[in-house]
Amino acid sequence: MDSPINNKEAGVEVKRMMNPDENFRYEYNQVLSNEEFSVALSIGSSYVGGFHSHPSEGYAMFSFQDIRFLLNVYDKASSTRKDEAFNGLVWKDSKGITNTNMIKINNVEALRTQLQCVE
């Protein structure tokens, strides 16, 4: 996600997988996009979230699409992974400093209600 020309979104999917000894490990998969303001990150029973970048012309905050992704991660994650659901955003400020922000769900029903009010 450290591109000299920051004009496309990029992301990293995060899965929580169980080892044979029943301990967990995290797997990461980089996803590149040809789109300026979107990157398709996977969701499913093993996924706990992802990180993505916003391009230079984007905003240094989570978009509505980013919040929807967080709820989708939560909804599709297995019951043992729901409490880890997150979405991370990486962006550079005007001084070139890279910043990372993350969001998690505190109250899923409140989030669901707020998203339904907007859609």
Backbone as XML, in Angstrom:
<?xml version="1.0"?>
<chain id="A" units="angstrom">
  <residue number="1" name="MET">
    <atom name="N" x="0.817" y="-1.192" z="0.000"/>
    <atom name="CA" x="0.000" y="0.000" z="0.000"/>
    <atom name="C" x="0.861" y="1.255" z="0.000"/>
  </residue>
  <residue number="2" name="ASP">
    <atom name="N" x="2.140" y="1.128" z="-0.233"/>
    <atom name="CA" x="3.039" y="2.275" z="-0.237"/>
    <atom name="C" x="3.431" y="2.570" z="-1.682"/>
  </residue>
  <residue number="3" name="SER">
    <atom name="N" x="2.529" y="3.175" z="-2.422"/>
    <atom name="CA" x="2.726" y="3.441" z="-3.833"/>
    <atom name="C" x="3.238" y="4.857" z="-4.049"/>
  </residue>
  <residue number="4" name="PRO">
    <atom name="N" x="4.195" y="5.071" z="-4.966"/>
    <atom name="CA" x="4.676" y="6.415" z="-5.241"/>
    <atom name="C" x="3.579" y="7.313" z="-5.820"/>
  </residue>
  <residue number="5" name="ILE">
    <atom name="N" x="2.663" y="6.729" z="-6.622"/>
    <atom name="CA" x="1.523" y="7.469" z="-7.143"/>
    <atom name="C" x="0.287" y="6.850" z="-6.517"/>
  </residue>
  <residue number="6" name="ASN">
    <atom name="N" x="-0.339" y="7.588" z="-5.644"/>
    <atom name="CA" x="-1.445" y="7.059" z="-4.862"/>
    <atom name="C" x="-2.764" y="7.448" z="-5.530"/>
  </residue>
  <residue number="7" name="ASN">
    <atom name="N" x="-3.109" y="6.763" z="-6.643"/>
    <atom name="CA" x="-4.338" y="7.105" z="-7.342"/>
    <atom name="C" x="-5.324" y="5.940" z="-7.450"/>
  </residue>
  <residue number="8" name="LYS">
    <atom name="N" x="-5.051" y="4.845" z="-6.795"/>
    <atom name="CA" x="-5.942" y="3.683" z="-6.783"/>
    <atom name="C" x="-6.020" y="3.146" z="-5.353"/>
  </residue>
  <residue number="9" name="GLU">
    <atom name="N" x="-7.160" y="2.553" z="-5.033"/>
    <atom name="CA" x="-7.251" y="1.894" z="-3.732"/>
    <atom name="C" x="-6.560" y="0.535" z="-3.810"/>
  </residue>
  <residue number="10" name="ALA">
    <atom name="N" x="-6.062" y="0.104" z="-2.673"/>
    <atom name="CA" x="-5.479" y="-1.228" z="-2.514"/>
    <atom name="C" x="-5.912" y="-1.734" z="-1.149"/>
  </residue>
  <residue number="11" name="GLY">
    <atom name="N" x="-5.852" y="-3.027" z="-0.947"/>
    <atom name="CA" x="-6.307" y="-3.552" z="0.326"/>
    <atom name="C" x="-5.604" y="-4.825" z="0.731"/>
  </residue>
  <residue number="12" name="VAL">
    <atom name="N" x="-5.883" y="-5.237" z="1.959"/>
    <atom name="CA" x="-5.389" y="-6.492" z="2.510"/>
    <atom name="C" x="-6.555" y="-7.150" z="3.242"/>
  </residue>
  <residue number="13" name="GLU">
    <atom name="N" x="-6.876" y="-8.371" z="2.831"/>
    <atom name="CA" x="-7.908" y="-9.152" z="3.497"/>
    <atom name="C" x="-7.269" y="-9.900" z="4.667"/>
  </residue>
  <residue number="14" name="VAL">
    <atom name="N" x="-8.016" y="-10.053" z="5.752"/>
    <atom name="CA" x="-7.492" y="-10.745" z="6.926"/>
    <atom name="C" x="-8.440" y="-11.893" z="7.291"/>
  </residue>
  <residue number="15" name="LYS">
    <atom name="N" x="-7.860" y="-13.110" z="7.355"/>
    <atom name="CA" x="-8.597" y="-14.301" z="7.759"/>
    <atom name="C" x="-8.022" y="-14.819" z="9.073"/>
  </residue>
  <residue number="16" name="ARG">
    <atom name="N" x="-8.886" y="-15.355" z="9.909"/>
    <atom name="CA" x="-8.459" y="-16.028" z="11.139"/>
    <atom name="C" x="-8.706" y="-17.518" z="10.928"/>
  </residue>
  <residue number="17" name="MET">
    <atom name="N" x="-7.612" y="-18.279" z="10.879"/>
    <atom name="CA" x="-7.672" y="-19.703" z="10.572"/>
    <atom name="C" x="-7.229" y="-20.533" z="11.777"/>
  </residue>
  <residue number="18" name="MET">
    <atom name="N" x="-7.815" y="-21.713" z="11.919"/>
    <atom name="CA" x="-7.437" y="-22.591" z="13.025"/>
    <atom name="C" x="-6.348" y="-23.554" z="12.572"/>
  </residue>
  <residue number="19" name="ASN">
    <atom name="N" x="-5.324" y="-23.681" z="13.389"/>
    <atom name="CA" x="-4.250" y="-24.652" z="13.165"/>
    <atom name="C" x="-4.693" y="-26.034" z="13.643"/>
  </residue>
  <residue number="20" name="PRO">
    <atom name="N" x="-3.993" y="-27.091" z="13.237"/>
    <atom name="CA" x="-4.331" y="-28.443" z="13.721"/>
    <atom name="C" x="-4.301" y="-28.557" z="15.246"/>
  </residue>
  <residue number="21" name="ASP">
    <atom name="N" x="-3.465" y="-27.746" z="15.926"/>
    <atom name="CA" x="-3.401" y="-27.808" z="17.393"/>
    <atom name="C" x="-4.476" y="-26.944" z="18.057"/>
  </residue>
  <residue number="22" name="GLU">
    <atom name="N" x="-5.412" y="-26.435" z="17.256"/>
    <atom name="CA" x="-6.546" y="-25.622" z="17.694"/>
    <atom name="C" x="-6.170" y="-24.224" z="18.158"/>
  </residue>
  <residue number="23" name="ASN">
    <atom name="N" x="-4.951" y="-23.772" z="17.892"/>
    <atom name="CA" x="-4.594" y="-22.372" z="18.053"/>
    <atom name="C" x="-4.915" y="-21.676" z="16.739"/>
  </residue>
  <residue number="24" name="PHE">
    <atom name="N" x="-4.998" y="-20.358" z="16.786"/>
    <atom name="CA" x="-5.355" y="-19.620" z="15.589"/>
    <atom name="C" x="-4.163" y="-18.893" z="15.000"/>
  </residue>
  <residue number="25" name="ARG">
    <atom name="N" x="-4.236" y="-18.671" z="13.712"/>
    <atom name="CA" x="-3.264" y="-17.851" z="13.006"/>
    <atom name="C" x="-4.044" y="-16.894" z="12.101"/>
  </residue>
  <residue number="26" name="TYR">
    <atom name="N" x="-3.398" y="-15.818" z="11.691"/>
    <atom name="CA" x="-4.022" y="-14.865" z="10.780"/>
    <atom name="C" x="-3.328" y="-14.953" z="9.428"/>
  </residue>
  <residue number="27" name="GLU">
    <atom name="N" x="-4.116" y="-14.953" z="8.388"/>
    <atom name="CA" x="-3.592" y="-14.970" z="7.025"/>
    <atom name="C" x="-3.979" y="-13.668" z="6.341"/>
  </residue>
  <residue number="28" name="TYR">
    <atom name="N" x="-3.064" y="-13.141" z="5.532"/>
    <atom name="CA" x="-3.246" y="-11.848" z="4.876"/>
    <atom name="C" x="-3.114" y="-12.025" z="3.369"/>
  </residue>
  <residue number="29" name="ASN">
    <atom name="N" x="-3.993" y="-11.382" z="2.624"/>
    <atom name="CA" x="-3.960" y="-11.451" z="1.170"/>
    <atom name="C" x="-4.081" y="-10.041" z="0.607"/>
  </residue>
  <residue number="30" name="GLN">
    <atom name="N" x="-3.078" y="-9.616" z="-0.141"/>
    <atom name="CA" x="-3.111" y="-8.287" z="-0.743"/>
    <atom name="C" x="-4.039" y="-8.288" z="-1.954"/>
  </residue>
  <residue number="31" name="VAL">
    <atom name="N" x="-4.837" y="-7.229" z="-2.077"/>
    <atom name="CA" x="-5.776" y="-7.075" z="-3.186"/>
    <atom name="C" x="-5.519" y="-5.720" z="-3.833"/>
  </residue>
  <residue number="32" name="LEU">
    <atom name="N" x="-5.262" y="-5.741" z="-5.133"/>
    <atom name="CA" x="-5.064" y="-4.508" z="-5.877"/>
    <atom name="C" x="-6.339" y="-4.186" z="-6.643"/>
  </residue>
  <residue number="33" name="SER">
    <atom name="N" x="-6.533" y="-2.914" z="-6.931"/>
    <atom name="CA" x="-7.727" y="-2.482" z="-7.632"/>
    <atom name="C" x="-7.351" y="-1.586" z="-8.797"/>
  </residue>
  <residue number="34" name="ASN">
    <atom name="N" x="-8.157" y="-1.615" z="-9.831"/>
    <atom name="CA" x="-8.012" y="-0.668" z="-10.932"/>
    <atom name="C" x="-8.893" y="0.554" z="-10.722"/>
  </residue>
  <residue number="35" name="GLU">
    <atom name="N" x="-9.631" y="0.560" z="-9.629"/>
    <atom name="CA" x="-10.571" y="1.633" z="-9.320"/>
    <atom name="C" x="-9.935" y="2.679" z="-8.421"/>
  </residue>
  <residue number="36" name="GLU">
    <atom name="N" x="-10.339" y="3.917" z="-8.611"/>
    <atom name="CA" x="-9.802" y="4.994" z="-7.782"/>
    <atom name="C" x="-10.393" y="4.974" z="-6.376"/>
  </residue>
  <residue number="37" name="PHE">
    <atom name="N" x="-11.681" y="4.678" z="-6.264"/>
    <atom name="CA" x="-12.330" y="4.789" z="-4.968"/>
    <atom name="C" x="-12.989" y="3.503" z="-4.491"/>
  </residue>
  <residue number="38" name="SER">
    <atom name="N" x="-12.462" y="2.345" z="-4.881"/>
    <atom name="CA" x="-12.998" y="1.105" z="-4.350"/>
    <atom name="C" x="-12.027" y="-0.039" z="-4.571"/>
  </residue>
  <residue number="39" name="VAL">
    <atom name="N" x="-12.043" y="-0.969" z="-3.630"/>
    <atom name="CA" x="-11.275" y="-2.207" z="-3.748"/>
    <atom name="C" x="-12.169" y="-3.312" z="-3.185"/>
  </residue>
  <residue number="40" name="ALA">
    <atom name="N" x="-12.263" y="-4.426" z="-3.891"/>
    <atom name="CA" x="-13.145" y="-5.521" z="-3.493"/>
    <atom name="C" x="-12.416" y="-6.463" z="-2.543"/>
  </residue>
  <residue number="41" name="LEU">
    <atom name="N" x="-12.759" y="-6.385" z="-1.263"/>
    <atom name="CA" x="-12.199" y="-7.284" z="-0.260"/>
    <atom name="C" x="-13.215" y="-8.373" z="0.043"/>
  </residue>
  <residue number="42" name="SER">
    <atom name="N" x="-12.726" y="-9.574" z="0.278"/>
    <atom name="CA" x="-13.592" y="-10.735" z="0.514"/>
    <atom name="C" x="-14.194" y="-10.714" z="1.906"/>
  </residue>
  <residue number="43" name="ILE">
    <atom name="N" x="-15.353" y="-11.365" z="2.015"/>
    <atom name="CA" x="-15.997" y="-11.611" z="3.300"/>
    <atom name="C" x="-16.398" y="-13.080" z="3.314"/>
  </residue>
  <residue number="44" name="GLY">
    <atom name="N" x="-16.592" y="-13.633" z="4.485"/>
    <atom name="CA" x="-16.982" y="-15.033" z="4.617"/>
    <atom name="C" x="-16.717" y="-15.513" z="6.026"/>
  </residue>
  <residue number="45" name="SER">
    <atom name="N" x="-16.966" y="-16.771" z="6.276"/>
    <atom name="CA" x="-16.917" y="-17.288" z="7.647"/>
    <atom name="C" x="-15.556" y="-17.141" z="8.317"/>
  </residue>
  <residue number="46" name="SER">
    <atom name="N" x="-14.465" y="-17.215" z="7.567"/>
    <atom name="CA" x="-13.126" y="-17.125" z="8.158"/>
    <atom name="C" x="-12.565" y="-15.705" z="8.200"/>
  </residue>
  <residue number="47" name="TYR">
    <atom name="N" x="-13.184" y="-14.770" z="7.474"/>
    <atom name="CA" x="-12.661" y="-13.399" z="7.394"/>
    <atom name="C" x="-13.045" y="-12.592" z="8.626"/>
  </residue>
  <residue number="48" name="VAL">
    <atom name="N" x="-12.097" y="-11.807" z="9.119"/>
    <atom name="CA" x="-12.370" y="-10.921" z="10.252"/>
    <atom name="C" x="-12.279" y="-9.452" z="9.860"/>
  </residue>
  <residue number="49" name="GLY">
    <atom name="N" x="-11.836" y="-9.158" z="8.653"/>
    <atom name="CA" x="-11.801" y="-7.774" z="8.209"/>
    <atom name="C" x="-10.760" y="-7.524" z="7.160"/>
  </residue>
  <residue number="50" name="GLY">
    <atom name="N" x="-10.378" y="-6.272" z="7.060"/>
    <atom name="CA" x="-9.388" y="-5.888" z="6.073"/>
    <atom name="C" x="-8.922" y="-4.466" z="6.278"/>
  </residue>
  <residue number="51" name="PHE">
    <atom name="N" x="-7.839" y="-4.160" z="5.621"/>
    <atom name="CA" x="-7.303" y="-2.806" z="5.565"/>
    <atom name="C" x="-7.410" y="-2.349" z="4.123"/>
  </residue>
  <residue number="52" name="HIS">
    <atom name="N" x="-7.584" y="-1.070" z="3.909"/>
    <atom name="CA" x="-7.554" y="-0.535" z="2.556"/>
    <atom name="C" x="-7.000" y="0.879" z="2.589"/>
  </residue>
  <residue number="53" name="SER">
    <atom name="N" x="-6.554" y="1.323" z="1.432"/>
    <atom name="CA" x="-6.021" y="2.682" z="1.322"/>
    <atom name="C" x="-7.044" y="3.566" z="0.638"/>
  </residue>
  <residue number="54" name="HIS">
    <atom name="N" x="-6.963" y="4.852" z="0.913"/>
    <atom name="CA" x="-7.705" y="5.839" z="0.139"/>
    <atom name="C" x="-6.680" y="6.612" z="-0.682"/>
  </residue>
  <residue number="55" name="PRO">
    <atom name="N" x="-6.978" y="6.867" z="-1.949"/>
    <atom name="CA" x="-6.012" y="7.574" z="-2.804"/>
    <atom name="C" x="-5.854" y="9.031" z="-2.389"/>
  </residue>
  <residue number="56" name="SER">
    <atom name="N" x="-4.868" y="9.665" z="-2.955"/>
    <atom name="CA" x="-4.562" y="11.067" z="-2.624"/>
    <atom name="C" x="-5.769" y="11.976" z="-2.786"/>
  </residue>
  <residue number="57" name="GLU">
    <atom name="N" x="-6.602" y="11.705" z="-3.777"/>
    <atom name="CA" x="-7.772" y="12.547" z="-4.023"/>
    <atom name="C" x="-8.961" y="12.181" z="-3.132"/>
  </residue>
  <residue number="58" name="GLY">
    <atom name="N" x="-8.817" y="11.148" z="-2.324"/>
    <atom name="CA" x="-9.906" y="10.702" z="-1.454"/>
    <atom name="C" x="-9.896" y="11.443" z="-0.130"/>
  </residue>
  <residue number="59" name="TYR">
    <atom name="N" x="-10.821" y="11.040" z="0.734"/>
    <atom name="CA" x="-10.947" y="11.643" z="2.056"/>
    <atom name="C" x="-10.271" y="10.780" z="3.111"/>
  </residue>
  <residue number="60" name="ALA">
    <atom name="N" x="-9.776" y="11.417" z="4.131"/>
    <atom name="CA" x="-9.083" y="10.728" z="5.225"/>
    <atom name="C" x="-10.092" y="10.303" z="6.291"/>
  </residue>
  <residue number="61" name="MET">
    <atom name="N" x="-11.127" y="9.594" z="5.847"/>
    <atom name="CA" x="-12.141" y="9.089" z="6.766"/>
    <atom name="C" x="-12.823" y="7.900" z="6.112"/>
  </residue>
  <residue number="62" name="PHE">
    <atom name="N" x="-13.558" y="7.144" z="6.909"/>
    <atom name="CA" x="-14.287" y="5.995" z="6.389"/>
    <atom name="C" x="-15.494" y="6.475" z="5.591"/>
  </residue>
  <residue number="63" name="SER">
    <atom name="N" x="-15.712" y="5.844" z="4.448"/>
    <atom name="CA" x="-16.869" y="6.162" z="3.614"/>
    <atom name="C" x="-18.058" y="5.311" z="4.044"/>
  </residue>
  <residue number="64" name="PHE">
    <atom name="N" x="-19.223" y="5.622" z="3.496"/>
    <atom name="CA" x="-20.411" y="4.815" z="3.754"/>
    <atom name="C" x="-20.167" y="3.374" z="3.304"/>
  </residue>
  <residue number="65" name="GLN">
    <atom name="N" x="-19.524" y="3.212" z="2.166"/>
    <atom name="CA" x="-19.186" y="1.881" z="1.649"/>
    <atom name="C" x="-18.279" y="1.138" z="2.634"/>
  </residue>
  <residue number="66" name="ASP">
    <atom name="N" x="-17.360" y="1.844" z="3.275"/>
    <atom name="CA" x="-16.466" y="1.229" z="4.267"/>
    <atom name="C" x="-17.242" y="0.727" z="5.481"/>
  </residue>
  <residue number="67" name="ILE">
    <atom name="N" x="-18.247" y="1.491" z="5.904"/>
    <atom name="CA" x="-19.061" y="1.087" z="7.061"/>
    <atom name="C" x="-19.920" y="-0.124" z="6.699"/>
  </residue>
  <residue number="68" name="ARG">
    <atom name="N" x="-20.471" y="-0.115" z="5.485"/>
    <atom name="CA" x="-21.234" y="-1.275" z="5.016"/>
    <atom name="C" x="-20.359" y="-2.521" z="4.956"/>
  </residue>
  <residue number="69" name="PHE">
    <atom name="N" x="-19.119" y="-2.363" z="4.495"/>
    <atom name="CA" x="-18.189" y="-3.496" z="4.456"/>
    <atom name="C" x="-17.998" y="-4.065" z="5.860"/>
  </residue>
  <residue number="70" name="LEU">
    <atom name="N" x="-17.821" y="-3.202" z="6.854"/>
    <atom name="CA" x="-17.639" y="-3.653" z="8.234"/>
    <atom name="C" x="-18.834" y="-4.497" z="8.686"/>
  </residue>
  <residue number="71" name="LEU">
    <atom name="N" x="-20.039" y="-4.026" z="8.424"/>
    <atom name="CA" x="-21.226" y="-4.793" z="8.816"/>
    <atom name="C" x="-21.305" y="-6.116" z="8.052"/>
  </residue>
  <residue number="72" name="ASN">
    <atom name="N" x="-20.942" y="-6.108" z="6.782"/>
    <atom name="CA" x="-20.940" y="-7.345" z="5.996"/>
    <atom name="C" x="-19.914" y="-8.351" z="6.522"/>
  </residue>
  <residue number="73" name="VAL">
    <atom name="N" x="-18.740" y="-7.858" z="6.927"/>
    <atom name="CA" x="-17.735" y="-8.743" z="7.534"/>
    <atom name="C" x="-18.339" y="-9.403" z="8.765"/>
  </residue>
  <residue number="74" name="TYR">
    <atom name="N" x="-18.953" y="-8.597" z="9.617"/>
    <atom name="CA" x="-19.569" y="-9.112" z="10.844"/>
    <atom name="C" x="-20.643" y="-10.159" z="10.518"/>
  </residue>
  <residue number="75" name="ASP">
    <atom name="N" x="-21.535" y="-9.812" z="9.601"/>
    <atom name="CA" x="-22.653" y="-10.702" z="9.287"/>
    <atom name="C" x="-22.200" y="-12.038" z="8.703"/>
  </residue>
  <residue number="76" name="LYS">
    <atom name="N" x="-21.165" y="-12.045" z="7.882"/>
    <atom name="CA" x="-20.710" y="-13.269" z="7.214"/>
    <atom name="C" x="-19.695" y="-14.067" z="8.023"/>
  </residue>
  <residue number="77" name="ALA">
    <atom name="N" x="-19.076" y="-13.450" z="9.025"/>
    <atom name="CA" x="-18.076" y="-14.154" z="9.839"/>
    <atom name="C" x="-18.741" y="-15.237" z="10.684"/>
  </residue>
  <residue number="78" name="SER">
    <atom name="N" x="-18.002" y="-16.298" z="10.951"/>
    <atom name="CA" x="-18.529" y="-17.349" z="11.835"/>
    <atom name="C" x="-18.731" y="-16.764" z="13.232"/>
  </residue>
  <residue number="79" name="SER">
    <atom name="N" x="-19.520" y="-17.441" z="14.032"/>
    <atom name="CA" x="-19.847" y="-16.930" z="15.367"/>
    <atom name="C" x="-18.604" y="-16.731" z="16.237"/>
  </residue>
  <residue number="80" name="THR">
    <atom name="N" x="-17.564" y="-17.514" z="16.016"/>
    <atom name="CA" x="-16.341" y="-17.379" z="16.813"/>
    <atom name="C" x="-15.437" y="-16.252" z="16.317"/>
  </residue>
  <residue number="81" name="ARG">
    <atom name="N" x="-15.804" y="-15.614" z="15.216"/>
    <atom name="CA" x="-14.976" y="-14.536" z="14.650"/>
    <atom name="C" x="-15.671" y="-13.180" z="14.675"/>
  </residue>
  <residue number="82" name="LYS">
    <atom name="N" x="-16.965" y="-13.142" z="14.919"/>
    <atom name="CA" x="-17.724" y="-11.885" z="14.857"/>
    <atom name="C" x="-17.144" y="-10.788" z="15.756"/>
  </residue>
  <residue number="83" name="ASP">
    <atom name="N" x="-16.699" y="-11.146" z="16.952"/>
    <atom name="CA" x="-16.199" y="-10.116" z="17.875"/>
    <atom name="C" x="-14.877" y="-9.502" z="17.406"/>
  </residue>
  <residue number="84" name="GLU">
    <atom name="N" x="-14.252" y="-10.065" z="16.369"/>
    <atom name="CA" x="-13.011" y="-9.510" z="15.828"/>
    <atom name="C" x="-13.241" y="-8.660" z="14.586"/>
  </residue>
  <residue number="85" name="ALA">
    <atom name="N" x="-14.462" y="-8.587" z="14.087"/>
    <atom name="CA" x="-14.745" y="-7.868" z="12.833"/>
    <atom name="C" x="-14.221" y="-6.439" z="12.910"/>
  </residue>
  <residue number="86" name="PHE">
    <atom name="N" x="-13.487" y="-6.030" z="11.866"/>
    <atom name="CA" x="-12.905" y="-4.690" z="11.823"/>
    <atom name="C" x="-12.725" y="-4.231" z="10.384"/>
  </residue>
  <residue number="87" name="ASN">
    <atom name="N" x="-12.492" y="-2.946" z="10.235"/>
    <atom name="CA" x="-12.098" y="-2.369" z="8.956"/>
    <atom name="C" x="-11.026" y="-1.326" z="9.240"/>
  </residue>
  <residue number="88" name="GLY">
    <atom name="N" x="-9.943" y="-1.398" z="8.499"/>
    <atom name="CA" x="-8.833" y="-0.467" z="8.674"/>
    <atom name="C" x="-8.659" y="0.411" z="7.449"/>
  </residue>
  <residue number="89" name="LEU">
    <atom name="N" x="-8.260" y="1.644" z="7.686"/>
    <atom name="CA" x="-8.048" y="2.624" z="6.624"/>
    <atom name="C" x="-6.643" y="3.197" z="6.751"/>
  </residue>
  <residue number="90" name="VAL">
    <atom name="N" x="-5.902" y="3.206" z="5.640"/>
    <atom name="CA" x="-4.554" y="3.776" z="5.605"/>
    <atom name="C" x="-4.589" y="4.954" z="4.644"/>
  </residue>
  <residue number="91" name="TRP">
    <atom name="N" x="-4.055" y="6.092" z="5.084"/>
    <atom name="CA" x="-4.064" y="7.294" z="4.246"/>
    <atom name="C" x="-2.884" y="8.181" z="4.596"/>
  </residue>
  <residue number="92" name="LYS">
    <atom name="N" x="-2.478" y="9.018" z="3.638"/>
    <atom name="CA" x="-1.393" y="9.971" z="3.866"/>
    <atom name="C" x="-1.969" y="11.370" z="4.022"/>
  </residue>
  <residue number="93" name="ASP">
    <atom name="N" x="-1.451" y="12.101" z="4.998"/>
    <atom name="CA" x="-1.906" y="13.474" z="5.162"/>
    <atom name="C" x="-1.114" y="14.398" z="4.231"/>
  </residue>
  <residue number="94" name="SER">
    <atom name="N" x="-1.396" y="15.679" z="4.297"/>
    <atom name="CA" x="-0.774" y="16.639" z="3.380"/>
    <atom name="C" x="0.735" y="16.755" z="3.573"/>
  </residue>
  <residue number="95" name="LYS">
    <atom name="N" x="1.252" y="16.306" z="4.706"/>
    <atom name="CA" x="2.697" y="16.325" z="4.963"/>
    <atom name="C" x="3.374" y="15.016" z="4.561"/>
  </residue>
  <residue number="96" name="GLY">
    <atom name="N" x="2.591" y="14.082" z="4.011"/>
    <atom name="CA" x="3.147" y="12.807" z="3.578"/>
    <atom name="C" x="3.258" y="11.771" z="4.679"/>
  </residue>
  <residue number="97" name="ILE">
    <atom name="N" x="2.673" y="12.050" z="5.827"/>
    <atom name="CA" x="2.712" y="11.109" z="6.951"/>
    <atom name="C" x="1.599" y="10.075" z="6.780"/>
  </residue>
  <residue number="98" name="THR">
    <atom name="N" x="1.967" y="8.804" z="6.869"/>
    <atom name="CA" x="0.997" y="7.721" z="6.728"/>
    <atom name="C" x="0.274" y="7.518" z="8.052"/>
  </residue>
  <residue number="99" name="ASN">
    <atom name="N" x="-1.045" y="7.465" z="7.977"/>
    <atom name="CA" x="-1.906" y="7.284" z="9.148"/>
    <atom name="C" x="-2.728" y="6.017" z="8.976"/>
  </residue>
  <residue number="100" name="THR">
    <atom name="N" x="-3.048" y="5.368" z="10.087"/>
    <atom name="CA" x="-3.887" y="4.176" z="10.065"/>
    <atom name="C" x="-5.007" y="4.358" z="11.077"/>
  </residue>
  <residue number="101" name="ASN">
    <atom name="N" x="-6.237" y="4.144" z="10.634"/>
    <atom name="CA" x="-7.399" y="4.189" z="11.512"/>
    <atom name="C" x="-8.124" y="2.857" z="11.408"/>
  </residue>
  <residue number="102" name="MET">
    <atom name="N" x="-8.751" y="2.448" z="12.492"/>
    <atom name="CA" x="-9.513" y="1.202" z="12.492"/>
    <atom name="C" x="-10.851" y="1.429" z="13.157"/>
  </residue>
  <residue number="103" name="ILE">
    <atom name="N" x="-11.851" y="0.683" z="12.688"/>
    <atom name="CA" x="-13.157" y="0.695" z="13.337"/>
    <atom name="C" x="-13.583" y="-0.740" z="13.619"/>
  </residue>
  <residue number="104" name="LYS">
    <atom name="N" x="-14.286" y="-0.900" z="14.737"/>
    <atom name="CA" x="-14.864" y="-2.179" z="15.134"/>
    <atom name="C" x="-16.308" y="-1.918" z="15.532"/>
  </residue>
  <residue number="105" name="ILE">
    <atom name="N" x="-17.068" y="-2.974" z="15.635"/>
    <atom name="CA" x="-18.474" y="-2.847" z="16.010"/>
    <atom name="C" x="-18.621" y="-2.985" z="17.516"/>
  </residue>
  <residue number="106" name="ASN">
    <atom name="N" x="-19.246" y="-1.989" z="18.108"/>
    <atom name="CA" x="-19.530" y="-1.983" z="19.537"/>
    <atom name="C" x="-20.944" y="-2.506" z="19.778"/>
  </residue>
  <residue number="107" name="ASN">
    <atom name="N" x="-21.885" y="-2.083" z="18.919"/>
    <atom name="CA" x="-23.280" y="-2.477" z="19.049"/>
    <atom name="C" x="-23.811" y="-2.729" z="17.640"/>
  </residue>
  <residue number="108" name="VAL">
    <atom name="N" x="-23.869" y="-3.987" z="17.238"/>
    <atom name="CA" x="-24.209" y="-4.319" z="15.856"/>
    <atom name="C" x="-25.622" y="-3.881" z="15.488"/>
  </residue>
  <residue number="109" name="GLU">
    <atom name="N" x="-26.567" y="-3.978" z="16.399"/>
    <atom name="CA" x="-27.941" y="-3.590" z="16.064"/>
    <atom name="C" x="-28.054" y="-2.077" z="15.879"/>
  </residue>
  <residue number="110" name="ALA">
    <atom name="N" x="-27.332" y="-1.303" z="16.674"/>
    <atom name="CA" x="-27.333" y="0.154" z="16.480"/>
    <atom name="C" x="-26.725" y="0.514" z="15.124"/>
  </residue>
  <residue number="111" name="LEU">
    <atom name="N" x="-25.641" y="-0.153" z="14.750"/>
    <atom name="CA" x="-25.020" y="0.097" z="13.454"/>
    <atom name="C" x="-25.982" y="-0.291" z="12.329"/>
  </residue>
  <residue number="112" name="ARG">
    <atom name="N" x="-26.603" y="-1.437" z="12.448"/>
    <atom name="CA" x="-27.539" y="-1.898" z="11.427"/>
    <atom name="C" x="-28.695" y="-0.898" z="11.255"/>
  </residue>
  <residue number="113" name="THR">
    <atom name="N" x="-29.224" y="-0.400" z="12.359"/>
    <atom name="CA" x="-30.317" y="0.578" z="12.326"/>
    <atom name="C" x="-29.872" y="1.861" z="11.630"/>
  </residue>
  <residue number="114" name="GLN">
    <atom name="N" x="-28.685" y="2.346" z="11.967"/>
    <atom name="CA" x="-28.185" y="3.585" z="11.352"/>
    <atom name="C" x="-27.983" y="3.413" z="9.842"/>
  </residue>
  <residue number="115" name="LEU">
    <atom name="N" x="-27.461" y="2.289" z="9.427"/>
    <atom name="CA" x="-27.254" y="2.052" z="7.998"/>
    <atom name="C" x="-28.590" y="1.948" z="7.262"/>
  </residue>
  <residue number="116" name="GLN">
    <atom name="N" x="-29.586" y="1.337" z="7.879"/>
    <atom name="CA" x="-30.898" y="1.223" z="7.248"/>
    <atom name="C" x="-31.565" y="2.586" z="7.105"/>
  </residue>
  <residue number="117" name="CYS">
    <atom name="N" x="-31.300" y="3.489" z="8.030"/>
    <atom name="CA" x="-31.863" y="4.843" z="7.955"/>
    <atom name="C" x="-31.297" y="5.620" z="6.776"/>
  </residue>
  <residue number="118" name="VAL">
    <atom name="N" x="-30.055" y="5.329" z="6.394"/>
    <atom name="CA" x="-29.374" y="6.070" z="5.337"/>
    <atom name="C" x="-29.679" y="5.467" z="3.972"/>
  </residue>
  <residue number="119" name="GLU">
    <atom name="N" x="-29.838" y="4.167" z="3.898"/>
    <atom name="CA" x="-30.009" y="3.495" z="2.592"/>
    <atom name="C" x="-31.362" y="3.736" z="1.991"/>
  </residue>
</chain>
